[in-house]
Amino acid sequence: MLSEVRFEGVHKIFGTETAVEDLNLRVNAGEFLVLVGPSGCGKTTTLRMLAGLERPSYGRILIGDKLVNNVSPRFRDVAMVFQSYALYPHMNVYDNLAFGMRARGAAGSVIAQRVKETAEVLGLAQLMKRRPSELSGGQRQRVALGRALIRQPQVFLMDEPLSNLDAGLRVQMRAELSRLHERFRVTTLYVTHDQVEAMTMGDRIAVMNSGRLQQVDAPETLYDNPANIFVAGFIGSPRMNFVRGSLTMTRGVAAVEFLGVTTPLSSRAKLTAEAADGAVTVGLRPEDLMWRRAAPPESTLTLSAEVDVVEPMGHEAYVTAVCAGETVTSRFPPRSGVRTRDRIELALNPARLHLFDARSGNTILQRPVAGGAELPRSVGEARVDESEEGRSERQREPHTRSAQSRAEEIS
């Protein structure tokens, strides 16, 4: 049975430090949600609270309709894959896969059938007698995934499971994880700091920073309509360029000045209530800032710049240039012949501008998207009104067991 997951006003405080602050998030049943953000942003703490390895200081966590704040990890019906493979070195692949079911008293015939099915799905059928020391990194990670999958849990938790693999194996395992999710459709929370994993794997992405949820959206929406400067700069490689600008309103027509040029905003673009005449931060994606010679007709703005650094990448080149006193990065076609200190012309489609309030960092520009909706939405999900039951739980709860002992209950 597929179960949704809800965080309602969840805080986690360690001493005087707040690791997670007022988290309101709904993970739909069967969804693959990626939690992404820099180190220390609270994403792993969020996962550990859902698993039962940490208790929330305030707020409520629900799996389906069941409040699990005080439920032991072993009774939450979640399975977790850690950054380390956490395999038993003295056991072969078969016994590692079967361990969790044996610990729960499953019948031998059921265990054998589940192990066989899981091994076939993960390509482990020929490796059943090997021990972890005889496996490659990718094979060990598949065993760790299999040990979690074999339980058929309500919720599947992954904490940077691919971080120990080399680049080639990471690409392969991303594809395998996506195929597994399509097959089993288990509600999944996946923690990573790698935005490539987030963009390629997630049905939705939740971006966190300093313990707070910044934005939750589909990957394409998150990329095209970031809610604030942090999300805009974190999602995308090379990162978005941010330059100083000025917004003016004349007879209801908005125009923005930046990098020595002025352009009216598209008639389809809408400004938020936060928008006002004065200083703004203008965001430019490197792929939207193109070499004039290779730019499409809609790139009508032309900027003059001097090349500072050229980084050939094979299929393209990153060119960092100085334009009107600001440093910007753009994407060039390969073998363009552009060199350091060359004078170049860059072209930009005005419809691809991003505008942010200079003080708050929030977006002030809303673009229409497919289906007629206007995004970005407000940060995260709507705040959940606290009931008397919820308020009664806004108190510290002592840890009665160590995190290590709780982790063993999930295995």
C-alpha positions as CSV (number, residue, x, y, z in Angstrom):
1,M,0.0,0.0,0.0
2,L,1.4,3.4,-1.0
3,S,1.6,6.0,1.7
4,E,2.1,9.7,1.7
5,V,4.5,11.4,4.1
6,R,3.8,14.7,5.8
7,F,5.9,17.1,7.9
8,E,3.8,19.6,9.8
9,G,5.6,22.5,11.4
10,V,8.6,20.3,12.2
11,H,11.6,21.8,14.1
12,K,14.8,20.0,15.2
13,I,17.0,21.8,17.7
14,F,20.4,20.5,19.0
15,G,21.3,22.6,22.0
16,T,21.3,26.2,20.8
17,E,21.5,25.2,17.1
18,T,18.4,24.8,14.9
19,A,19.0,22.1,12.3
20,V,15.5,22.1,10.8
21,E,13.1,25.1,11.2
22,D,9.3,25.0,10.6
23,L,9.3,22.3,7.9
24,N,6.0,21.9,6.1
25,L,6.2,19.3,3.4
26,R,3.9,16.7,1.8
27,V,5.4,13.8,-0.1
28,N,2.7,12.2,-2.3
29,A,2.1,8.4,-2.2
30,G,4.5,6.7,-4.7
31,E,6.4,9.9,-5.4
32,F,10.2,10.2,-5.7
33,L,11.1,13.4,-3.9
34,V,14.7,14.6,-3.7
35,L,15.9,16.7,-0.8
36,V,18.8,18.8,-2.0
37,G,21.0,21.6,-0.5
38,P,24.5,22.4,0.7
39,S,26.1,20.5,3.6
40,G,24.5,21.3,6.9
41,C,21.2,22.5,5.4
42,G,19.1,20.0,7.4
43,K,18.3,17.4,4.7
44,T,19.9,14.4,6.4
45,T,18.3,15.4,9.7
46,T,14.9,15.5,8.0
47,L,15.5,12.0,6.7
48,R,16.6,10.8,10.1
49,M,13.5,12.2,11.8
50,L,11.3,10.4,9.4
51,A,13.3,7.1,10.0
52,G,13.0,7.6,13.8
53,L,16.7,8.0,14.3
54,E,16.0,11.5,15.6
55,R,12.9,12.9,17.2
56,P,11.5,16.3,16.2
57,S,11.7,19.0,18.8
58,Y,8.4,20.4,17.7
59,G,5.8,19.5,15.1
60,R,4.3,16.4,13.6
61,I,5.5,13.7,11.2
62,L,2.9,11.4,9.6
63,I,3.2,8.3,7.4
64,G,-0.2,7.8,5.8
65,D,-2.7,8.9,8.5
66,K,-0.5,7.6,11.3
67,L,1.4,10.1,13.6
68,V,4.8,8.5,14.1
69,N,6.6,11.0,16.4
70,N,6.7,8.4,19.2
71,V,6.7,5.3,17.1
72,S,9.8,3.0,17.2
73,P,11.8,2.9,14.0
74,R,11.1,-0.8,13.6
75,F,7.3,-0.2,13.5
76,R,7.4,2.7,11.0
77,D,7.7,0.4,8.0
78,V,10.5,2.4,6.4
79,A,13.7,1.1,4.8
80,M,16.9,3.1,4.5
81,V,20.0,3.0,2.4
82,F,23.0,4.9,3.9
83,Q,26.0,6.6,2.3
84,S,28.1,3.7,3.4
85,Y,27.0,0.4,2.1
86,A,26.6,-1.0,5.7
87,L,26.8,-4.6,4.6
88,Y,27.7,-7.5,6.9
89,P,31.3,-8.4,5.8
90,H,31.1,-12.0,7.1
91,M,27.8,-12.8,5.2
92,N,27.5,-13.5,1.5
93,V,25.1,-11.6,-0.8
94,Y,22.2,-14.0,-0.2
95,D,22.5,-13.7,3.6
96,N,22.9,-9.9,3.5
97,L,19.7,-9.7,1.4
98,A,17.8,-12.1,3.7
99,F,19.0,-10.7,7.0
100,G,16.2,-8.2,7.6
101,M,13.4,-10.7,6.8
102,R,15.0,-13.3,9.0
103,A,15.2,-10.8,11.9
104,R,11.4,-10.3,11.5
105,G,10.7,-14.0,11.6
106,A,9.6,-14.4,7.9
107,A,9.1,-18.0,6.7
108,G,12.0,-19.6,4.9
109,S,10.1,-20.1,1.7
110,V,9.0,-16.5,1.6
111,I,12.6,-15.3,2.2
112,A,13.9,-17.5,-0.6
113,Q,11.3,-16.3,-3.1
114,R,11.8,-12.6,-2.2
115,V,15.6,-12.9,-2.4
116,K,15.4,-14.6,-5.8
117,E,13.1,-11.9,-7.2
118,T,15.2,-9.0,-5.8
119,A,18.4,-10.5,-7.0
120,E,17.1,-10.9,-10.5
121,V,15.8,-7.3,-10.6
122,L,19.2,-5.9,-9.4
123,G,21.4,-8.2,-11.5
124,L,22.8,-10.0,-8.5
125,A,21.7,-13.6,-9.3
126,Q,25.3,-14.7,-10.2
127,L,26.8,-13.1,-7.1
128,M,24.8,-14.7,-4.3
129,K,27.7,-16.7,-2.8
130,R,30.2,-13.8,-2.8
131,R,31.0,-11.7,0.3
132,P,31.1,-7.9,0.2
133,S,34.9,-7.9,-0.1
134,E,34.6,-9.7,-3.4
135,L,32.2,-7.2,-5.0
136,S,32.8,-3.9,-6.8
137,G,31.4,-0.6,-5.4
138,G,28.4,-0.7,-7.8
139,Q,27.6,-4.3,-6.8
140,R,27.8,-3.5,-3.1
141,Q,25.4,-0.6,-3.6
142,R,23.0,-2.8,-5.4
143,V,23.1,-5.3,-2.5
144,A,22.4,-2.4,-0.1
145,L,19.5,-1.4,-2.2
146,G,18.2,-4.9,-2.4
147,R,18.3,-5.4,1.3
148,A,16.0,-2.4,1.6
149,L,13.7,-3.2,-1.3
150,I,13.2,-6.8,-0.2
151,R,11.2,-5.7,2.8
152,Q,8.6,-3.9,0.5
153,P,8.3,-1.0,2.9
154,Q,5.8,1.9,2.9
155,V,8.6,4.4,2.5
156,F,12.1,4.1,1.1
157,L,14.8,6.5,2.4
158,M,18.1,7.1,0.7
159,D,20.9,9.2,2.2
160,E,23.5,10.0,-0.6
161,P,23.7,6.4,-1.6
162,L,25.8,7.1,-4.7
163,S,28.4,9.4,-3.2
164,N,31.1,6.7,-2.9
165,L,30.9,5.7,-6.5
166,D,33.0,6.9,-9.4
167,A,31.4,9.1,-12.1
168,G,30.6,6.3,-14.5
169,L,29.0,4.1,-11.9
170,R,26.9,7.0,-10.6
171,V,25.4,7.6,-14.0
172,Q,24.6,3.8,-14.2
173,M,23.2,3.6,-10.7
174,R,21.0,6.7,-11.3
175,A,19.4,5.0,-14.2
176,E,18.9,1.8,-12.2
177,L,17.3,3.6,-9.3
178,S,14.9,5.3,-11.6
179,R,13.9,2.0,-13.2
180,L,13.4,0.4,-9.8
181,H,11.2,3.3,-8.7
182,E,9.1,3.0,-11.9
183,R,8.7,-0.7,-11.1
184,F,7.9,-0.6,-7.4
185,R,6.5,3.0,-7.0
186,V,7.5,3.1,-3.3
187,T,7.2,6.5,-1.8
188,T,10.9,7.6,-1.8
189,L,12.8,10.4,-0.1
190,Y,16.3,10.8,-1.6
191,V,18.9,13.0,0.0
192,T,21.8,14.4,-2.1
193,H,23.9,17.5,-2.5
194,D,24.4,16.7,-6.2
195,Q,22.1,18.8,-8.3
196,V,22.6,16.5,-11.3
197,E,21.1,13.6,-9.3
198,A,18.3,15.8,-8.2
199,M,17.4,17.1,-11.6
200,T,17.5,13.7,-13.3
201,M,15.8,11.5,-10.7
202,G,13.2,13.5,-8.8
203,D,9.5,13.8,-9.6
204,R,9.9,16.9,-7.4
205,I,12.8,18.6,-5.7
206,A,12.8,20.2,-2.3
207,V,15.6,22.7,-1.9
208,M,16.8,23.4,1.7
209,N,19.2,26.0,3.1
210,S,20.1,26.7,6.7
211,G,17.4,24.4,8.0
212,R,14.6,26.0,6.0
213,L,12.7,24.8,3.0
214,Q,13.2,27.2,0.1
215,Q,11.1,25.8,-2.7
216,V,9.4,22.5,-3.8
217,D,8.7,21.9,-7.4
218,A,9.2,19.8,-10.5
219,P,12.8,19.9,-11.8
220,E,12.0,22.0,-14.9
221,T,9.9,24.5,-12.9
222,L,12.5,24.8,-10.2
223,Y,15.1,25.6,-12.9
224,D,13.0,28.0,-14.9
225,N,11.1,29.7,-12.0
226,P,13.3,29.8,-8.9
227,A,11.6,31.3,-5.9
228,N,14.7,33.2,-4.7
229,I,18.4,33.9,-5.3
230,F,19.5,30.9,-3.3
231,V,17.5,28.4,-5.4
232,A,18.5,30.2,-8.6
233,G,22.2,30.0,-7.8
234,F,22.1,26.5,-6.4
235,I,20.3,24.8,-9.3
236,G,22.2,25.0,-12.5
237,S,25.8,24.5,-13.6
238,P,27.6,26.8,-14.2
239,R,25.6,28.8,-11.7
240,M,23.3,31.6,-12.6
241,N,25.0,35.0,-13.1
242,F,23.8,37.8,-10.8
243,V,24.3,41.4,-11.7
244,R,23.0,44.7,-10.4
245,G,20.0,46.3,-12.1
246,S,17.4,48.9,-11.7
247,L,13.6,48.5,-12.2
248,T,11.4,51.4,-13.4
249,M,7.6,51.6,-14.0
250,T,6.3,54.1,-16.6
251,R,2.6,54.2,-17.3
252,G,2.2,50.6,-16.3
253,V,5.1,49.3,-18.4
254,A,8.1,47.8,-16.5
255,A,11.6,48.2,-17.7
256,V,14.9,46.9,-16.3
257,E,18.4,48.4,-16.7
258,F,21.5,46.3,-16.3
259,L,25.0,45.9,-17.8
260,G,24.6,49.2,-19.7
261,V,21.3,48.2,-21.5
262,T,17.6,48.8,-20.8
263,T,14.8,46.6,-21.9
264,P,11.0,46.5,-21.3
265,L,9.7,43.3,-19.7
266,S,7.6,40.9,-21.7
267,S,3.9,41.7,-21.6
268,R,3.2,38.1,-20.5
269,A,5.5,38.5,-17.5
270,K,3.8,39.6,-14.2
271,L,5.5,41.3,-11.3
272,T,4.8,40.3,-7.7
273,A,3.5,42.7,-5.1
274,E,7.1,43.0,-3.8
275,A,8.3,44.7,-7.0
276,A,8.9,48.4,-6.8
277,D,11.0,51.0,-8.6
278,G,14.7,50.9,-7.6
279,A,17.5,48.4,-7.2
280,V,17.0,44.8,-8.2
281,T,19.3,41.8,-8.8
282,V,19.1,40.5,-12.4
283,G,19.7,36.8,-13.0
284,L,21.1,35.4,-16.3
285,R,21.6,31.7,-17.0
286,P,24.9,31.0,-18.8
287,E,23.1,29.2,-21.6
288,D,20.8,32.2,-22.1
289,L,23.8,34.5,-22.5
290,M,25.2,33.5,-25.9
291,W,27.9,34.4,-28.4
292,R,26.3,36.9,-30.8
293,R,27.4,35.0,-33.9
294,A,25.6,31.8,-32.7
295,A,22.5,33.4,-31.1
296,P,18.9,32.8,-32.3
297,P,16.9,35.8,-33.6
298,E,14.9,36.2,-30.4
299,S,18.2,37.1,-28.6
300,T,17.7,40.8,-29.3
301,L,19.8,42.4,-26.5
302,T,23.5,42.8,-27.4
303,L,26.2,43.3,-24.7
304,S,29.9,44.2,-25.3
305,A,32.4,42.3,-23.1
306,E,36.1,41.4,-22.8
307,V,37.0,37.7,-22.3
308,D,38.7,36.9,-19.0
309,V,38.8,33.1,-19.0
310,V,38.0,30.3,-21.5
311,E,37.3,26.8,-20.2
312,P,37.0,24.2,-23.1
313,M,34.6,21.4,-22.1
314,G,34.8,19.4,-25.3
315,H,31.1,19.7,-26.4
316,E,31.0,23.4,-25.4
317,A,33.2,26.0,-23.7
318,Y,32.5,28.2,-20.6
319,V,33.6,31.8,-21.3
320,T,33.9,34.2,-18.4
321,A,33.9,37.8,-19.5
322,V,33.8,41.3,-18.0
323,C,30.8,43.3,-19.1
324,A,30.1,46.9,-17.9
325,G,32.2,46.2,-14.8
326,E,30.5,42.9,-13.9
327,T,31.8,39.4,-14.4
328,V,29.5,37.0,-16.2
329,T,29.8,33.4,-17.5
330,S,28.3,32.2,-20.8
331,R,28.2,29.0,-22.8
332,F,30.0,29.1,-26.2
333,P,30.0,26.5,-29.0
334,P,33.2,24.3,-29.1
335,R,36.2,25.5,-31.1
336,S,34.9,29.1,-31.3
337,G,38.4,30.5,-31.4
338,V,37.7,33.0,-28.7
339,R,40.7,33.8,-26.5
340,T,41.5,35.7,-23.3
341,R,41.3,39.5,-23.7
342,D,39.3,39.3,-27.0
343,R,36.4,41.7,-27.3
344,I,33.2,39.9,-27.9
345,E,29.5,40.5,-28.3
346,L,27.0,38.6,-26.2
347,A,23.3,38.2,-27.0
348,L,20.4,37.7,-24.7
349,N,16.7,37.0,-25.0
350,P,14.9,39.5,-22.7
351,A,12.2,36.9,-22.0
352,R,14.9,34.8,-20.2
353,L,15.7,37.4,-17.5
354,H,15.2,36.6,-13.8
355,L,14.5,39.5,-11.4
356,F,15.0,39.4,-7.6
357,D,14.3,41.9,-4.9
358,A,17.7,43.4,-3.9
359,R,16.9,43.2,-0.2
360,S,14.9,40.0,0.4
361,G,16.4,38.0,-2.5
362,N,12.9,36.8,-3.5
363,T,11.8,36.6,-7.1
364,I,9.7,39.6,-8.3
365,L,9.0,38.1,-11.8
366,Q,6.4,35.5,-12.5
367,R,6.4,33.7,-15.8
368,P,3.4,31.9,-17.2
369,V,4.0,28.2,-17.6
370,A,2.4,25.2,-19.3
371,G,-1.2,24.8,-18.3
372,G,-1.7,28.5,-17.5
373,A,-0.4,28.4,-14.0
374,E,1.9,31.1,-12.6
375,L,5.0,30.0,-10.8
376,P,7.0,29.9,-8.6
377,R,4.5,29.0,-6.0
378,S,5.0,30.1,-2.4
379,V,7.8,28.4,-0.6
380,G,7.1,24.8,0.3
381,E,3.6,23.8,1.2
382,A,0.9,25.9,2.9
383,R,1.6,26.2,6.6
384,V,-0.4,23.7,8.6
385,D,-2.6,25.1,11.3
386,E,-1.7,23.5,14.6
387,S,-4.4,21.7,16.5
388,E,-4.5,21.3,20.2
389,E,-2.8,17.9,19.7
390,G,-0.1,19.4,17.6
391,R,0.6,22.2,20.1
392,S,0.9,19.7,22.9
393,E,3.8,18.1,21.1
394,R,5.8,21.3,20.8
395,Q,8.1,20.3,23.5
396,R,11.4,18.6,23.8
397,E,11.4,14.8,23.9
398,P,14.2,13.0,25.6
399,H,16.2,10.5,23.6
400,T,15.6,7.1,25.3
401,R,17.8,5.2,22.9
402,S,21.0,6.0,21.0
403,A,20.9,6.8,17.3
404,Q,23.0,3.7,16.6
405,S,20.5,1.4,18.3
406,R,17.6,2.9,16.3
407,A,19.6,2.5,13.1
408,E,19.9,-1.2,13.9
409,E,16.1,-1.5,14.1
410,I,15.7,-0.2,10.6
411,S,18.2,-2.7,9.0
